[in-house]
Amino acid sequence: MYLNTAEKQKIYAQYGSGAQDTGSAESQIAQYTVRIAHLTEHLKKNRKDYSTQQALIKMVGRRRDLLNYLHRIDIMRYRSIVEKLNLRK
């Protein structure tokens, strides 16, 4: 798979509180962002891959739900992760 354990731990260390922090909203949002970017590149080459397109739409929705949760709970953490990942909104 394109995202092995070492790369995941690097994402968790950079955006979460540590390399083993898999549960925080920031680390999950960062992981979804990497996966979304990968699937977007795949869909640019393979326009008719509808199952991947559907998976991408679901993944974007899950990331949006996590971002909405962070916005409700702690606005400063939300603003921080949006700025770090260069996300719109």
SULBEL-V638880 format. One record per helix or strand. SS is the DSSP state (H for helix, E for strand). FROM is the first residue (numbers start at 0). LEN is the number of residues. Records with the same first field share a line. If there is no record, write none. Layout:
BEGIN
SS: FROM-LEN ; FROM-LEN
END
This chain:
BEGIN
H: 4-11 ; 24-21 ; 49-24 ; 74-11
END
